[in-house]
Amino acid sequence: MPDLICQQLVDLIERNAGRLTQDWLADVQRRPETPTYHDYPEDKLYERVHDVYYNLGNWIRRQTTAADVARVYTALGRQRHGEGFALSEVLEALILTRRHLWLLVLREGLLDTALVLHQALELNARAVLFFDRAMYFTALGYEQAQAEAARKTTAALAEELTLPRRLRRKRRAATE
């Protein structure tokens, strides 16, 4: 029975991935907490979030490992940093992704018995774990990209500061 309700809920999510994505998109593009998303190409946002919803079933059914989540979301964090998003915006977008998922489950009225509610809460716990890991690894990747950018900037500044000394040395050597 638990596998059946889990599969029903996963099917619900996968069937409604487009609707979930549209609801998320409308939300993220109007919230003051996510201003960079307001001007980002809608088709790219749609594709990325739709993939999250559509593939969430693999995580819930435990067909995706924590290492897979780490790889995907660390890369996402690095990418969002490179695109100029604030980390707070990226995390808010992930929170909204999770929120719209749960709103769908509540809206569909599948939680009509204590047993189904218990199983749905177990499913929710798996989804929360997925999103918690996604947020952690997104932040990790973002911070890695941020540190990398800072190192490059520091190296460029250091080179720039030492450049006049080199030029002075060359001038002195040329005049001697």
MODELLER restraints for C-alpha pairs under 7 A, 6 or more apart:
rsr = mdl.restraints
at = mdl.atoms
rsr.add(forms.Gaussian(group=physical.xy_distance, feature=features.Distance(at['CA:2:A'], at['CA:119:A']), mean=6.32, stdev=0.5))
rsr.add(forms.Gaussian(group=physical.xy_distance, feature=features.Distance(at['CA:5:A'], at['CA:119:A']), mean=6.95, stdev=0.5))
rsr.add(forms.Gaussian(group=physical.xy_distance, feature=features.Distance(at['CA:6:A'], at['CA:123:A']), mean=6.64, stdev=0.5))
rsr.add(forms.Gaussian(group=physical.xy_distance, feature=features.Distance(at['CA:10:A'], at['CA:57:A']), mean=5.22, stdev=0.5))
rsr.add(forms.Gaussian(group=physical.xy_distance, feature=features.Distance(at['CA:13:A'], at['CA:53:A']), mean=6.74, stdev=0.5))
rsr.add(forms.Gaussian(group=physical.xy_distance, feature=features.Distance(at['CA:14:A'], at['CA:53:A']), mean=6.68, stdev=0.5))
rsr.add(forms.Gaussian(group=physical.xy_distance, feature=features.Distance(at['CA:14:A'], at['CA:54:A']), mean=4.92, stdev=0.5))
rsr.add(forms.Gaussian(group=physical.xy_distance, feature=features.Distance(at['CA:17:A'], at['CA:50:A']), mean=5.84, stdev=0.5))
rsr.add(forms.Gaussian(group=physical.xy_distance, feature=features.Distance(at['CA:17:A'], at['CA:53:A']), mean=5.43, stdev=0.5))
rsr.add(forms.Gaussian(group=physical.xy_distance, feature=features.Distance(at['CA:17:A'], at['CA:54:A']), mean=5.60, stdev=0.5))
rsr.add(forms.Gaussian(group=physical.xy_distance, feature=features.Distance(at['CA:18:A'], at['CA:50:A']), mean=6.39, stdev=0.5))
rsr.add(forms.Gaussian(group=physical.xy_distance, feature=features.Distance(at['CA:20:A'], at['CA:100:A']), mean=6.34, stdev=0.5))
rsr.add(forms.Gaussian(group=physical.xy_distance, feature=features.Distance(at['CA:20:A'], at['CA:101:A']), mean=6.83, stdev=0.5))
rsr.add(forms.Gaussian(group=physical.xy_distance, feature=features.Distance(at['CA:21:A'], at['CA:46:A']), mean=6.29, stdev=0.5))
rsr.add(forms.Gaussian(group=physical.xy_distance, feature=features.Distance(at['CA:21:A'], at['CA:49:A']), mean=6.06, stdev=0.5))
rsr.add(forms.Gaussian(group=physical.xy_distance, feature=features.Distance(at['CA:21:A'], at['CA:50:A']), mean=5.48, stdev=0.5))
rsr.add(forms.Gaussian(group=physical.xy_distance, feature=features.Distance(at['CA:24:A'], at['CA:96:A']), mean=6.66, stdev=0.5))
rsr.add(forms.Gaussian(group=physical.xy_distance, feature=features.Distance(at['CA:24:A'], at['CA:97:A']), mean=6.35, stdev=0.5))
rsr.add(forms.Gaussian(group=physical.xy_distance, feature=features.Distance(at['CA:24:A'], at['CA:100:A']), mean=6.51, stdev=0.5))
rsr.add(forms.Gaussian(group=physical.xy_distance, feature=features.Distance(at['CA:25:A'], at['CA:46:A']), mean=6.90, stdev=0.5))
rsr.add(forms.Gaussian(group=physical.xy_distance, feature=features.Distance(at['CA:28:A'], at['CA:34:A']), mean=6.16, stdev=0.5))
rsr.add(forms.Gaussian(group=physical.xy_distance, feature=features.Distance(at['CA:28:A'], at['CA:37:A']), mean=6.51, stdev=0.5))
rsr.add(forms.Gaussian(group=physical.xy_distance, feature=features.Distance(at['CA:28:A'], at['CA:93:A']), mean=6.54, stdev=0.5))
rsr.add(forms.Gaussian(group=physical.xy_distance, feature=features.Distance(at['CA:29:A'], at['CA:37:A']), mean=5.69, stdev=0.5))
rsr.add(forms.Gaussian(group=physical.xy_distance, feature=features.Distance(at['CA:29:A'], at['CA:38:A']), mean=4.46, stdev=0.5))
rsr.add(forms.Gaussian(group=physical.xy_distance, feature=features.Distance(at['CA:30:A'], at['CA:38:A']), mean=6.83, stdev=0.5))
rsr.add(forms.Gaussian(group=physical.xy_distance, feature=features.Distance(at['CA:33:A'], at['CA:89:A']), mean=6.22, stdev=0.5))
rsr.add(forms.Gaussian(group=physical.xy_distance, feature=features.Distance(at['CA:34:A'], at['CA:89:A']), mean=4.89, stdev=0.5))
rsr.add(forms.Gaussian(group=physical.xy_distance, feature=features.Distance(at['CA:36:A'], at['CA:85:A']), mean=6.08, stdev=0.5))
rsr.add(forms.Gaussian(group=physical.xy_distance, feature=features.Distance(at['CA:58:A'], at['CA:64:A']), mean=5.65, stdev=0.5))
rsr.add(forms.Gaussian(group=physical.xy_distance, feature=features.Distance(at['CA:60:A'], at['CA:123:A']), mean=6.87, stdev=0.5))
rsr.add(forms.Gaussian(group=physical.xy_distance, feature=features.Distance(at['CA:60:A'], at['CA:126:A']), mean=5.88, stdev=0.5))
rsr.add(forms.Gaussian(group=physical.xy_distance, feature=features.Distance(at['CA:60:A'], at['CA:127:A']), mean=6.49, stdev=0.5))
rsr.add(forms.Gaussian(group=physical.xy_distance, feature=features.Distance(at['CA:69:A'], at['CA:134:A']), mean=6.28, stdev=0.5))
rsr.add(forms.Gaussian(group=physical.xy_distance, feature=features.Distance(at['CA:70:A'], at['CA:137:A']), mean=5.49, stdev=0.5))
rsr.add(forms.Gaussian(group=physical.xy_distance, feature=features.Distance(at['CA:73:A'], at['CA:134:A']), mean=5.54, stdev=0.5))
rsr.add(forms.Gaussian(group=physical.xy_distance, feature=features.Distance(at['CA:73:A'], at['CA:137:A']), mean=5.26, stdev=0.5))
rsr.add(forms.Gaussian(group=physical.xy_distance, feature=features.Distance(at['CA:73:A'], at['CA:138:A']), mean=4.74, stdev=0.5))
rsr.add(forms.Gaussian(group=physical.xy_distance, feature=features.Distance(at['CA:74:A'], at['CA:137:A']), mean=4.75, stdev=0.5))
rsr.add(forms.Gaussian(group=physical.xy_distance, feature=features.Distance(at['CA:74:A'], at['CA:138:A']), mean=4.81, stdev=0.5))
rsr.add(forms.Gaussian(group=physical.xy_distance, feature=features.Distance(at['CA:74:A'], at['CA:140:A']), mean=6.11, stdev=0.5))
rsr.add(forms.Gaussian(group=physical.xy_distance, feature=features.Distance(at['CA:74:A'], at['CA:141:A']), mean=4.06, stdev=0.5))
rsr.add(forms.Gaussian(group=physical.xy_distance, feature=features.Distance(at['CA:75:A'], at['CA:141:A']), mean=6.00, stdev=0.5))
rsr.add(forms.Gaussian(group=physical.xy_distance, feature=features.Distance(at['CA:76:A'], at['CA:138:A']), mean=5.90, stdev=0.5))
rsr.add(forms.Gaussian(group=physical.xy_distance, feature=features.Distance(at['CA:77:A'], at['CA:138:A']), mean=4.09, stdev=0.5))
rsr.add(forms.Gaussian(group=physical.xy_distance, feature=features.Distance(at['CA:77:A'], at['CA:139:A']), mean=5.86, stdev=0.5))
rsr.add(forms.Gaussian(group=physical.xy_distance, feature=features.Distance(at['CA:77:A'], at['CA:140:A']), mean=6.91, stdev=0.5))
rsr.add(forms.Gaussian(group=physical.xy_distance, feature=features.Distance(at['CA:77:A'], at['CA:141:A']), mean=4.43, stdev=0.5))
rsr.add(forms.Gaussian(group=physical.xy_distance, feature=features.Distance(at['CA:77:A'], at['CA:142:A']), mean=4.13, stdev=0.5))
rsr.add(forms.Gaussian(group=physical.xy_distance, feature=features.Distance(at['CA:78:A'], at['CA:141:A']), mean=4.74, stdev=0.5))
rsr.add(forms.Gaussian(group=physical.xy_distance, feature=features.Distance(at['CA:78:A'], at['CA:142:A']), mean=4.56, stdev=0.5))
rsr.add(forms.Gaussian(group=physical.xy_distance, feature=features.Distance(at['CA:78:A'], at['CA:144:A']), mean=7.00, stdev=0.5))
rsr.add(forms.Gaussian(group=physical.xy_distance, feature=features.Distance(at['CA:78:A'], at['CA:145:A']), mean=5.17, stdev=0.5))
rsr.add(forms.Gaussian(group=physical.xy_distance, feature=features.Distance(at['CA:81:A'], at['CA:142:A']), mean=5.49, stdev=0.5))
rsr.add(forms.Gaussian(group=physical.xy_distance, feature=features.Distance(at['CA:81:A'], at['CA:145:A']), mean=6.48, stdev=0.5))
rsr.add(forms.Gaussian(group=physical.xy_distance, feature=features.Distance(at['CA:81:A'], at['CA:146:A']), mean=6.93, stdev=0.5))
rsr.add(forms.Gaussian(group=physical.xy_distance, feature=features.Distance(at['CA:87:A'], at['CA:139:A']), mean=6.83, stdev=0.5))
rsr.add(forms.Gaussian(group=physical.xy_distance, feature=features.Distance(at['CA:91:A'], at['CA:135:A']), mean=6.12, stdev=0.5))
rsr.add(forms.Gaussian(group=physical.xy_distance, feature=features.Distance(at['CA:94:A'], at['CA:135:A']), mean=6.89, stdev=0.5))
rsr.add(forms.Gaussian(group=physical.xy_distance, feature=features.Distance(at['CA:98:A'], at['CA:131:A']), mean=6.91, stdev=0.5))
rsr.add(forms.Gaussian(group=physical.xy_distance, feature=features.Distance(at['CA:111:A'], at['CA:117:A']), mean=4.92, stdev=0.5))
